[in-house]
Amino acid sequence: MIEKKYSIRVMTKQDLVQAVDWAAAEGWNPGLYDIESFYAADPNGFLVGYLGEEPISSISVVKYDDSYGFLGFYIVKPEYRGRGYGFELWQAGLQYLAGCNVGLDGVVEQQANYKQSGFKLAYGNIRFEGFGGGEEPEGIGLNDLCELPLSEVLDYDHAFFPADRQCFLQAWIGQTGSTALGIKQAGKLVGYGVIRPCRNGFKIGPLFADDVLLAEELFLALKAHASATDNIYLDVPEVNLPGVALAKKYNMEPVFTTARMYTGDIPAISVNRTFGVTTFELG
């Protein structure tokens, strides 16, 4: 019997479709239209491992610039686990991000393995699950984010992300089926958030705001775009105690946690104003 060769390639969009399906099978509940946004971030930052002509493993290693990258989508098909295929892909991914401070949101059970590759724990994130519905608050300065100058959104986003992510963010806030809202006060953006449809229900992310009261108004405005029978999800840094309290105030229940880790120093981003992570896959 001829042994099949294992090879690593840059993903095509069709490969990324497959990886998103694998993520769904793992219970990660990806967005219905995430692919265009992910691919826009870095079309070279998605790798797939082929055994012969069968795709069996995936990883995303999105390079936002020469100093920062984010790792996700690390999956090996269950029947091929424990044979070294995933680790070989992992090494190839980290090589692509050589010289960068690399972040990830990994499952807690794999923390020890990530530490062996040089990752250090920054904090945990909690995914909360609840229900949509309700009314959009009035008189709070809500704006359709897509109608604001992108530069204004990017200027605000810089406090929450350690690199410029213009290509990703432009696609993310304009994603099919999503609603992107910002609050402006005295002509200045003081918070913004996005809700998007997923395989199961909707996810809110990001949810950034200057204080918890603004975050609550945005949260209520976004969840009003889902029905009262739709599940909604919000991923909150556990160190943001007002954010955790906000989720619990609206009867959201924790369903799992991740570990935010970095290979370098913890970036000086505003975690205390991060009430919802953009996406575990790309940060």
Helices and strands as residue ranges (DSSP letters): E 6-10, H 13-25, H 34-41, E 46-51, E 54-63, E 68-76, G 78-80, H 85-96, E 101-107, G 108-110, H 111-116, E 120-131, E 142-144, G 145-147, H 150-157, H 166-173, E 179-185, E 188-197, E 202-209, H 212-223, E 231-237, H 241-249, E 253-262, G 271-273, E 274-276
